[in-house]
């Protein structure tokens, strides 16, 4: 299960939703990108991404993939890598 930690943010045709898993020992946060106007109940393929070492879950490398695939009917999901974002503490 996921907990959406912020309202959805839409910009340039993409919707960004930030989440964390609903589990007391998992501290990673993630982001789900999808084409603007979709409902979370719509079943779509999901591309799971891991950002590069000097990037983040919302870095340009992840955004480039989201901009390429979300308009084609996919969602893109990325989580913080080790010692990134919420996993730094």
N, C-alpha and C positions, 0 to 999 in steps of 0.2 A: 504494500500500500504506500501511496505517496501523500505527503502533506504539501499543499501549495503555499509557499511562504510569502508571496507577494501577489498583488493583482496582475493579471495579464497585461503586457505592454505591447502595443502594436505600432510598428514603424516600417515604412517602405514595403508594405505588403506582407510582412512577417509578424507573427504573434510569438512573443517570448513569455514562457511561464517558468518561474523558478520554483524548485521543489527540494524536499529532503525526504528520505525514506522514513516511514513511521516505525522506527526500531530504536530502542534506547542505546544501543552500542554502536550504531552506524552514524557517523558524523558528516559524511560526504553530502554536499549539496549538488544539485544538477540543474540543467536548463533543458526545456523542451521547446523546440521551434516548430512552427507549423504555418501554413498559409493563413493569412488573416481571414476571419469569418467562419472558421471551422468550429464544430462542437467537439469536445473531448470524447463524446460518445461515438463519433464516426471512426470506424475501423480503417486504419491506414497502415501501410508498411512503415517500420521505424528503422532508421539508420542510427546505430550506436557509435559514437565517436569518442576518441580520447585526444585531447589537445596535446600539442607539443610541449617540450620541457620549459620553454620560456613563455608559454601562452596560458590561457585559462579557458574555462568552460564557455566564456563569452568572447573569446579571442577571435581575431580576424580569420584564422584558419577554420574554425568551427562555423563562423558566420558565412564564409564563402561556400561551404558545403550546404548549409541551410538555404542560402539564396539560390543555389543550383537545383536542389532536389525538392524543396517544399512546394514550389509552384507546379511540380510534376506529380503531386499527390503523395508525398512522403512526409513523415515527421523526422526530425533530427534530435537526438538526445545525447547530451554530453554531461559528464560528471567531473567534479574537481579531481585532479590527479593527486597522488600522495604529496604532502607538504604544499598544497595549493589551496587557496580559498579557505573554507571552513575546516579543512584538514590540516591547517598550519599549527594549530594549538596543541 
